[in-house]
Amino acid sequence: MRRVGAGGRSANGSGSDDAKKEKLPYLRKDASDRKGQPKSATTIMLQTNKQGRERMSTFEQAKEVLKRCFGHDGFRPEQERAIRSIMGKRDVLAVMSTGAGKSLIYQVPAVALGGTSIVVSPLVSLMSDQVGKLVELGLHPAFLNNTLSLRAQEKVRNRIKSGEFQILYVAPERLSNPAFLSAIGNLTIPLVAVDEAHCISEWGHDFRGDYREISAFIERFDRRPTVVALTATATPRVRKDIARSLGLQNPLEIVSSFDRANLSLSVAHMPHDERESWCVRTARSRGSECGIFYCVTISETERIHGALKRAGVPAALYHGKLSNDAKRAAQEAFMSGRASAMVATSGFGMGIDKPDVRYVVCCGMPLSVESYYQQIGRAGRDGKPADTIMLWDEQDLQTALFMAEAGGEGQNDPQRSRQKGLAFDMRDFCRDEDTCRRDLILRYFGEKPPDDGGCGRCDNCAVPIDGIVRAEDARPLTDDERDLFASLKSACATVAEGGGAGGALTERALRGICRKKPGNLEQLLKVDGMTAKAAQTYGAQILAVVETDGIPASVKPLEMPEMPEELSGALVATIRALGSEARRAVVLKVACGKSEPGAKADPYESLPCWRSAGPDRSKAKHALDALIACGIVGQKPGEKCLRVVVRG
């Protein structure tokens, strides 16, 4: 491997194969060497550097920086743990959700430690905004990237050499640039912060080969700087890979909860041809509220944006093929409130601090659970209720698989395979119509969900209105209901362990039981998600637990109703032909008159779930026709009735 030191290059533009890697000195620079240092920070810098690096800055100095330079009285718990570690020269890996204050974890120590700290970030288009905010605080940051002209880059490098800057933002590819290495060659660099650190992991959803340059850059120093890696999305496997790839030394690992308790989580099945009009209705209904519509492809962003503009919605457009000026104008329009809606690909929002986004719509299945979590994380950063909605259908999976196969520059076959696996994980998340969505997210990222019966603010825990759960209408289980939920789970687990006759008892059904507290079999069968088979297996235990508010020692089995005599043999054969035990049980439930047909006037062929029924559509139609002929369901069954027949 050819290595290039800070001091120069060989005649052909690269170092010789056997040349030794040139180390960068780690020299102390006193505060007096800095130009234009703001007074408050200068005081702190002098305290830090009077006795050089041998005397490490203390956490008390970091607190002073926080108050004087950033205007805050105290750190959040995760911030304090991370900064104490950094001030003690220990590496940190911090996985914290959007809006948790990750940037302060490196900005405060950068001022308190002295010298020039380097922040590695892929967010090239946003570096100027990040630097601008720090300048407003009286600090001395800079960025160096290809958005600057060659002359401007040279001016920045000259100022870097003088030790003028406290924080320097660069993209990862800059770390091997000889001119850059020469500029920092005589600087004190106490800290290297790696933002969006998941990009270094081949197991992550956004692998970038340039991030592999970071560890080689850190190794150049005779006196190794402290390293802090930060990300909002990393599974346990990705966290382990980040630490290994960056060469973190005994890092303090901080993983905050992935639960965003102020967000609703809705997943709605919707074909592509219905999404455009839905987005227009949603944006109009939200009025002046700020929202983001995320699309997977550039063509989709332009189509949705055009529809919103034609409908009179003040919307901005952001995607990778726009010029930097166009992206900057769109971002400013959204941040200022001139555009209440932003239609964008997934890159928009990274590094942007807009706290009042009240809703986020994923117009199509994101390419991974990590990407989904990042996108919805842009909502409700002010802690107030906000709504997140994902529109998806099975066709979205094909788009995701195609994009994974196309891959990014330099991707190999194993990386493409991993991206496809992430797409299937996302598809499984969408398909799950039983498990609490919050619990699915927490488990995915390695966090144990609370045993509270669900969040009460997702489409699987609450009752959606037109497929959507509003955060302001969230209804988690009460304390008494959570106790009942735990008792029901325990009692039904005992039945299953004792060789119960089968029949899946879903968490959705258990939550419904806790809320409705059925007193008999007929009421139990009306609970959403309760099948006849599950009622036959667990019903007696469930009713006893509800009645006694505890787990009884023994119960009398329930007598299940027989199939009505008026059902023809053809109908029974059709029900059996559906091929799914769950579908047969639910159709039987309908046949027994325990499920009410809906009130919609539309024929069932026009309903969304009918169009998505796939190969079972013809069989389901025969079953419906037979049920209608027997007078068991209405001539025009509604969405809910059809859904249980088609899907089980």
C-alpha positions in Angstrom: 0.0 0.0 0.0 1.4 3.4 -1.0 1.4 6.0 1.7 1.7 9.7 1.4 3.0 11.8 4.2 2.3 15.4 5.0 5.7 16.5 3.9 5.5 15.7 0.1 5.0 13.3 -2.7 7.1 11.4 -5.2 7.6 12.7 -8.7 4.8 10.6 -10.1 2.3 12.0 -7.5 2.4 9.2 -5.0 4.7 7.9 -2.3 7.1 5.0 -3.0 5.9 1.5 -2.2 8.5 1.0 0.5 8.5 4.5 1.9 7.8 4.8 5.6 4.6 6.5 6.5 5.4 10.0 7.6 4.0 10.8 11.1 2.2 14.1 11.8 3.6 15.8 14.9 1.4 16.5 17.8 2.7 19.8 18.9 1.2 22.2 21.5 0.0 25.6 20.2 -0.6 28.3 22.8 -3.8 30.3 22.6 -1.7 33.3 21.7 -1.1 31.8 18.3 -4.8 31.9 17.4 -6.1 34.9 15.4 -9.3 36.7 16.4 -10.1 34.3 19.2 -13.4 35.3 21.0 -12.8 36.4 24.6 -14.7 33.8 26.4 -13.2 30.9 24.4 -9.7 32.5 24.7 -9.9 32.4 28.5 -10.7 28.7 28.4 -8.1 28.0 25.8 -5.4 29.7 27.9 -6.5 27.6 30.9 -6.3 24.5 28.8 -3.0 25.1 27.1 -0.7 26.9 29.6 0.9 23.7 30.7 0.4 22.0 27.3 -1.1 18.7 26.5 0.4 17.1 29.6 -2.3 18.7 31.6 -5.6 17.5 30.3 -8.6 19.8 30.3 -11.2 19.0 32.9 -14.9 18.4 32.6 -15.5 21.6 34.5 -13.9 23.5 31.7 -16.2 21.8 29.2 -19.2 22.9 31.3 -17.8 26.4 31.2 -17.6 26.2 27.4 -21.2 25.0 27.3 -22.5 27.9 29.3 -20.3 30.7 27.8 -20.2 29.7 24.2 -23.4 27.7 23.6 -25.7 29.2 26.2 -26.8 26.0 28.0 -26.7 25.4 31.7 -26.1 21.7 31.6 -25.6 18.6 29.5 -28.1 15.8 28.8 -27.1 12.5 30.6 -25.7 10.9 27.4 -23.9 14.1 26.4 -22.3 14.3 29.8 -21.1 10.7 29.8 -19.6 11.2 26.3 -17.9 14.5 27.1 -16.4 13.3 30.4 -14.9 10.4 28.4 -13.5 12.6 25.7 -12.0 15.0 28.2 -10.3 12.0 29.8 -8.8 11.0 26.4 -11.0 7.9 26.0 -12.6 7.1 22.7 -16.4 7.2 22.4 -19.0 5.5 20.2 -22.3 7.3 20.6 -25.5 6.0 19.0 -28.1 8.7 19.7 -31.4 9.5 17.9 -32.0 12.5 15.7 -32.3 15.6 17.9 -30.5 14.2 20.9 -27.6 16.7 20.6 -24.8 14.6 19.1 -23.0 17.7 17.7 -22.3 19.2 21.1 -20.5 16.0 22.0 -17.6 17.1 19.8 -18.1 20.8 19.6 -17.8 21.5 23.3 -14.5 19.5 23.8 -13.1 21.0 20.6 -13.2 24.4 22.2 -12.2 23.2 25.7 -9.2 21.1 24.5 -7.6 23.8 22.3 -5.8 23.1 19.0 -7.9 22.2 15.9 -10.4 19.4 16.1 -11.3 17.7 12.9 -14.9 16.6 12.1 -15.3 14.1 9.3 -18.7 14.3 7.6 -20.3 13.2 4.4 -22.7 16.1 4.5 -20.7 18.3 2.1 -23.7 20.5 1.1 -24.5 21.3 4.7 -21.0 22.1 6.0 -21.4 25.9 5.3 -24.6 26.0 7.4 -23.0 24.1 10.3 -20.1 26.4 10.2 -22.3 29.5 10.0 -24.2 28.6 13.2 -20.9 28.2 15.1 -19.6 31.5 13.8 -22.8 33.2 15.1 -21.8 31.8 18.5 -18.4 33.6 18.3 -16.4 30.4 17.6 -13.8 29.8 14.9 -14.8 26.9 12.6 -14.1 26.3 8.9 -14.9 23.7 6.2 -12.8 22.5 3.4 -14.5 20.7 0.5 -15.0 20.8 -3.3 -17.9 23.3 -3.1 -15.2 26.0 -2.7 -13.2 27.3 -5.6 -9.5 26.2 -5.8 -8.5 29.7 -4.8 -10.8 29.7 -1.8 -9.5 26.2 -0.8 -6.0 27.6 -0.8 -6.9 30.5 1.4 -8.6 28.1 3.9 -5.5 25.9 3.9 -3.3 28.9 4.7 -5.5 29.8 7.6 -5.5 26.2 8.8 -1.7 26.3 8.9 -1.8 29.4 11.2 -3.9 27.4 13.8 -6.8 29.8 13.5 -9.6 27.3 13.5 -11.0 25.4 16.5 -13.2 23.0 14.4 -12.5 21.9 10.9 -15.2 20.1 8.8 -13.9 17.9 6.0 -15.2 15.0 3.9 -13.5 11.6 4.3 -11.8 11.7 0.9 -10.0 14.9 2.0 -8.0 13.0 4.6 -5.6 11.5 2.1 -5.1 14.7 0.1 -1.4 15.8 0.3 -2.2 19.5 0.3 -4.5 19.0 3.3 -2.0 16.8 5.1 0.6 19.5 4.6 -1.8 22.2 6.0 -2.4 20.3 9.3 1.2 19.0 9.6 2.2 21.2 12.5 -1.2 21.6 14.3 -2.3 20.2 17.6 -5.2 17.9 16.8 -6.7 16.7 20.1 -9.9 15.2 18.7 -11.2 13.5 15.5 -15.0 13.3 15.3 -16.6 10.9 12.8 -20.2 11.9 12.0 -22.6 9.5 10.4 -20.2 6.7 11.5 -22.4 3.9 10.2 -21.1 4.8 6.7 -17.9 3.0 7.5 -19.6 -0.4 8.0 -20.3 -2.7 5.1 -23.2 -4.1 7.3 -24.8 -0.6 7.4 -27.4 0.8 5.1 -25.2 3.6 3.7 -21.7 2.2 3.3 -19.2 4.7 1.8 -15.8 3.4 0.8 -14.1 6.8 1.4 -14.8 6.2 5.2 -12.1 3.5 5.1 -9.5 6.3 4.8 -10.3 7.5 8.4 -8.4 4.9 10.3 -5.3 5.3 8.1 -5.5 9.1 8.8 -5.6 8.6 12.5 -2.6 6.2 12.4 -0.5 9.0 10.9 -0.2 10.8 14.2 2.7 10.3 16.6 0.4 11.3 19.4 -3.0 9.8 18.6 -6.0 12.1 19.0 -9.1 11.0 20.9 -11.7 9.6 18.4 -15.5 10.0 18.8 -17.8 8.2 16.4 -21.4 9.3 16.2 -24.5 8.0 14.4 -28.3 7.9 14.9 -28.8 4.4 13.4 -26.6 1.4 14.1 -27.6 -2.2 15.0 -25.3 -4.1 17.4 -23.5 -5.7 14.4 -22.9 -2.3 12.8 -21.7 -0.8 16.1 -19.1 -3.6 16.5 -18.0 -3.0 12.9 -17.6 0.7 13.5 -15.4 0.2 16.5 -13.2 -2.3 14.6 -13.0 -0.3 11.4 -12.0 2.9 13.1 -9.6 1.2 15.5 -11.4 2.7 18.5 -9.4 2.0 21.7 -11.5 0.8 24.7 -14.3 3.0 23.6 -17.2 4.1 25.9 -20.3 2.9 24.0 -23.4 5.1 24.6 -26.6 3.9 23.0 -29.6 6.0 23.8 -33.1 4.6 23.4 -34.5 4.3 19.9 -38.0 5.1 21.1 -39.3 8.4 19.9 -42.3 8.6 22.2 -43.9 11.7 20.6 -44.2 10.1 17.1 -47.1 8.1 15.7 -46.1 5.3 13.4 -48.5 4.4 10.6 -47.9 2.0 7.8 -50.6 2.0 5.1 -50.8 -0.3 2.1 -51.3 1.9 -1.0 -50.7 1.3 -4.8 -48.5 3.8 -6.6 -51.3 5.3 -8.6 -53.2 6.4 -5.5 -50.2 8.1 -3.7 -50.2 11.3 -5.6 -53.7 12.3 -4.8 -53.3 11.1 -1.2 -50.3 13.3 -0.7 -52.2 16.3 -2.1 -55.1 15.7 0.3 -52.7 15.2 3.3 -50.7 18.4 2.6 -53.9 20.4 2.2 -55.4 19.0 5.4 -52.3 20.0 7.3 -52.5 23.6 6.2 -49.4 25.6 7.3 -47.9 22.7 9.3 -44.4 21.7 8.1 -44.0 18.3 6.6 -41.6 16.2 4.5 -42.6 13.8 1.8 -39.7 11.3 1.2 -39.5 9.4 -2.1 -37.2 6.6 -3.1 -36.5 7.8 -6.6 -35.9 11.2 -8.2 -38.7 10.7 -10.7 -41.1 10.1 -7.8 -40.0 13.3 -6.0 -40.6 15.3 -9.1 -44.0 13.8 -9.7 -45.2 14.3 -6.1 -43.7 17.8 -6.0 -45.5 18.7 -9.3 -48.8 17.5 -8.0 -48.5 19.5 -4.8 -47.5 22.7 -6.7 -50.5 22.2 -9.1 -52.7 21.9 -6.1 -51.5 25.2 -4.7 -49.4 23.7 -1.9 -46.2 25.7 -1.2 -43.7 22.9 -1.7 -39.9 22.7 -2.3 -38.0 20.0 -4.1 -34.7 18.5 -3.1 -32.7 15.6 -4.7 -29.2 14.7 -5.8 -29.4 15.8 -9.4 -30.2 19.4 -8.5 -27.4 22.0 -8.5 -26.0 23.1 -5.2 -27.7 26.5 -5.7 -31.1 24.8 -6.3 -30.7 22.6 -3.2 -29.6 25.5 -1.1 -32.6 27.6 -2.2 -35.0 24.7 -1.5 -33.5 24.2 1.9 -33.8 27.9 2.8 -37.4 28.0 1.6 -38.3 25.1 3.9 -36.3 26.2 6.9 -37.8 29.8 6.7 -41.3 28.5 6.4 -42.0 29.9 2.9 -42.5 26.3 1.8 -44.5 24.3 4.2 -43.8 21.0 2.5 -40.5 19.5 1.3 -40.5 16.7 -1.3 -37.1 15.0 -1.2 -35.0 11.9 -1.5 -33.5 10.4 1.6 -30.4 12.7 1.7 -32.5 15.7 2.8 -32.6 16.3 6.5 -29.2 15.0 7.5 -27.6 17.7 9.7 -30.7 20.0 9.4 -32.1 21.3 12.6 -35.8 22.2 12.0 -37.6 21.3 15.2 -41.2 22.0 14.1 -41.7 19.3 11.4 -45.2 18.0 12.3 -45.4 15.1 9.8 -43.2 12.9 7.7 -44.6 10.8 4.8 -42.5 8.0 3.3 -44.0 7.8 -0.2 -42.9 4.3 -0.8 -41.0 1.7 1.3 -37.5 3.0 2.3 -34.6 0.8 1.4 -33.9 -0.3 5.0 -35.2 0.0 8.5 -32.3 2.3 9.3 -33.2 4.6 6.4 -36.9 4.6 7.6 -35.8 5.4 11.1 -33.7 8.3 9.9 -36.5 9.7 7.8 -39.2 9.6 10.4 -36.7 11.0 13.0 -36.9 14.4 11.3 -40.4 14.8 12.7 -41.1 16.3 16.1 -37.6 17.2 17.1 -39.2 19.8 19.4 -40.7 17.0 21.5 -44.3 17.9 20.5 -46.6 15.2 18.9 -45.8 14.5 15.3 -47.1 11.9 12.8 -45.2 9.6 10.5 -46.8 7.6 7.7 -45.4 5.1 5.3 -47.2 4.2 2.1 -46.1 1.0 0.6 -46.9 -2.1 -1.6 -45.1 -5.2 -2.7 -43.9 -3.4 -5.8 -41.7 -1.2 -3.6 -39.6 -4.3 -2.7 -38.8 -4.8 -6.4 -37.6 -1.2 -6.6 -35.4 -1.7 -3.5 -33.9 -4.9 -4.8 -33.2 -3.3 -8.2 -31.4 -0.4 -6.5 -29.5 -2.8 -4.3 -28.4 -4.8 -7.4 -27.4 -1.6 -9.2 -25.4 -0.6 -6.1 -23.1 2.3 -5.5 -19.7 3.0 -6.9 -17.2 0.3 -5.9 -19.8 -2.0 -4.3 -19.1 -5.7 -4.5 -21.4 -8.7 -4.6 -21.4 -9.3 -0.8 -22.3 -5.7 -0.2 -25.2 -5.9 -2.7 -26.4 -9.0 -1.0 -26.4 -7.3 2.3 -28.4 -4.3 0.9 -31.0 -6.8 -0.5 -31.2 -8.3 3.0 -31.9 -4.9 4.5 -34.7 -4.4 1.9 -36.3 -7.7 2.9 -36.1 -6.7 6.6 -38.0 -3.5 5.7 -40.6 -5.5 3.8 -41.1 -7.8 6.8 -41.6 -4.7 9.0 -44.3 -3.4 6.6 -46.1 -6.8 6.4 -46.3 -7.2 10.1 -49.9 -6.2 11.0 -49.8 -7.5 14.6 -46.7 -6.5 16.5 -46.3 -3.0 17.9 -44.2 -0.9 15.4 -42.3 0.7 18.2 -41.3 -2.8 19.5 -40.3 -3.9 16.0 -37.9 -0.9 15.7 -36.5 -1.4 19.2 -35.8 -5.1 18.6 -34.2 -4.3 15.2 -31.7 -2.0 16.9 -31.0 -4.4 19.7 -33.0 -2.6 22.4 -35.4 -4.6 24.6 -39.0 -3.2 24.3 -40.9 -2.5 27.5 -43.5 -5.1 28.4 -46.4 -2.6 28.4 -48.7 -4.1 25.7 -47.6 -1.7 23.0 -47.1 2.0 22.3 -50.7 2.9 21.6 -49.6 5.2 18.8 -49.0 2.9 15.8 -51.4 1.3 13.4 -51.0 -2.1 15.1 -51.7 -0.8 18.6 -54.4 1.8 18.0 -57.4 2.1 15.8 -56.3 3.9 12.6 -58.7 6.4 11.0 -58.4 6.1 7.2 -55.3 4.0 7.9 -53.6 6.7 9.9 -52.9 7.1 13.7 -52.5 10.7 14.9 -50.0 11.2 17.7 -52.4 13.5 19.5 -54.9 10.7 19.6 -52.5 8.1 20.9 -53.9 5.7 23.5 -51.4 3.5 25.2 -52.7 0.9 27.7 -53.5 2.2 31.2 -51.7 0.7 34.2 -54.6 -1.6 34.9 -54.8 -2.7 31.2 -51.0 -3.4 31.2 -51.4 -5.6 34.3 -54.2 -7.4 32.5 -52.1 -7.7 29.3 -49.3 -9.4 31.4 -51.7 -11.8 33.0 -53.3 -12.7 29.7 -49.9 -13.4 28.1 -48.9 -15.6 31.0 -52.1 -17.5 31.1 -52.2 -18.1 27.3 -48.5 -19.2 27.4 -49.4 -21.8 30.0 -52.2 -23.1 27.7 -49.7 -23.3 24.8 -47.1 -25.1 26.8 -49.8 -27.6 27.9 -50.4 -28.6 24.3 -53.2 -26.3 23.3 -55.0 -27.1 20.1 -53.3 -24.3 18.2 -54.6 -21.1 16.6 -52.4 -18.0 16.7 -53.2 -15.5 19.5 -51.8 -12.1 18.3 -50.7 -9.2 20.4 -53.2 -7.1 18.5 -56.0 -9.4 19.9 -54.6 -9.2 23.4 -54.5 -5.4 23.3 -58.1 -5.4 22.1 -59.2 -7.7 24.9 -57.5 -5.5 27.5 -59.5 -2.5 26.2 -62.9 -4.1 25.5 -62.8 -6.7 28.4 -65.2 -9.2 26.7 -67.6 -11.1 29.0 -68.6 -13.9 26.7 -67.6 -15.7 23.6 -69.7 -13.5 21.2 -68.0 -10.4 22.6 -64.6 -12.1 22.4 -65.0 -13.0 18.7 -65.7 -9.3 17.9 -62.3 -8.3 19.2 -60.1 -7.1 16.3 -57.6 -9.9 15.5 -59.4 -12.6 17.4 -59.9 -15.8 15.3 -62.4 -18.6 15.9 -59.5 -21.1 16.2 -57.7 -18.9 18.8 -60.9 -18.5 20.7 -61.4 -22.2 20.8 -57.9 -22.7 22.2 -57.5 -19.8 24.6 -61.1 -18.4 25.0 -61.9 -20.0 28.3 -58.7 -18.9 29.9 -59.0 -15.4 28.5 -62.6 -14.9 29.8 -61.6 -16.3 33.2 -58.6 -13.9 33.5 -60.8 -10.9 32.4 -63.4 -11.9 35.0 -61.2 -12.6 37.9 -58.5 -10.0 37.1 -55.9 -12.8 37.7 -54.8 -16.2 36.5 -57.3 -18.9 37.6 -56.2 -22.4 38.6 -58.6 -24.2 36.2 -61.3 -23.2 33.7 -64.1 -25.0 31.9 -63.5 -25.3 28.1 -65.8 -23.2 25.9 -68.4 -24.8 23.6 -67.8 -23.4 20.1 -70.7 -22.7 17.7 -71.2 -25.1 14.9 -71.1 -24.0 11.3 -74.6 -22.9 10.3 -76.6 -25.5 8.4 -77.4 -23.0 5.6 -73.8 -23.0 4.5 -73.5 -25.1 1.3 -70.9 -27.8 0.8 -69.5 -25.7 -2.0 -68.9 -22.8 0.4 -67.2 -25.1 2.9 -65.0 -26.5 0.1 -64.2 -22.9 -1.0 -63.2 -21.9 2.5 -60.9 -24.9 2.7 -59.4 -24.2 -0.7 -58.1 -20.8 0.5 -55.1 -22.8 1.7 -54.4 -20.9 5.0 -55.5 -22.0 8.4 -55.8 -18.4 9.5 -58.0 -17.5 6.5 -60.3 -20.5 7.1 -60.7 -19.5 10.7 -61.5 -15.9 10.0 -63.9 -16.8 7.2 -65.6 -19.2 9.6 -65.8 -16.3 12.1 -67.6 -14.2 9.4 -69.8 -17.1 8.5 -70.9 -17.5 12.1 -72.1 -13.9 12.1 -69.5 -12.7 14.6 -68.1 -9.9 12.3 -70.1 -7.0 11.1 -70.0 -6.1 7.4 -68.9 -2.5 6.7 -71.1 0.3 5.6 -69.3 1.3 2.5 -71.3 1.5 -0.7 -68.5 0.6 -3.1 -68.4 -2.9 -4.5 -65.6 -5.0 -3.0 -63.7 -5.1 -6.3 -62.8 -1.4 -5.8 -61.3 -1.8 -2.4 -57.5 -1.5 -2.1 -57.0 -4.7 -0.2 -58.9 -6.6 -2.8 -56.5 -5.4 -5.5 -53.6 -6.6 -3.4 -55.1 -10.0 -2.7 -52.8 -11.6 -5.3 -53.2 -15.2 -6.3 -56.0 -15.8 -3.7 -58.3 -13.2 -5.3 -60.3 -15.6 -7.4 -60.7 -18.0 -4.4 -61.7 -15.2 -2.1 -64.3 -14.0 -4.7 -65.9 -17.4 -4.7 -66.0 -17.4 -0.9 -67.5 -13.9 -0.8 -70.1 -14.8 -3.5 -71.1 -17.9 -1.5 -71.4 -15.9 1.7 -73.5 -13.2 0.0 -75.7 -15.9 -1.6 -76.4 -17.4 1.8 -77.3 -13.9 3.1 -74.5 -14.1 5.7 -72.8 -10.9 4.6 -74.2 -7.9 2.8 -74.3 -7.5 -1.0 -71.5 -4.9 -0.8 -69.2 -5.9 2.0 -67.0 -3.1 3.4 -63.2 -2.9 3.7 -62.9 -4.5 7.1 -65.1 -7.4 6.2 -63.3 -8.1 3.0 -59.9 -7.7 4.6 -60.5 -10.5 7.1 -61.8 -12.7 4.3 -59.0 -12.1 1.9 -56.0 -11.9 4.3 -57.1 -13.8 7.4 
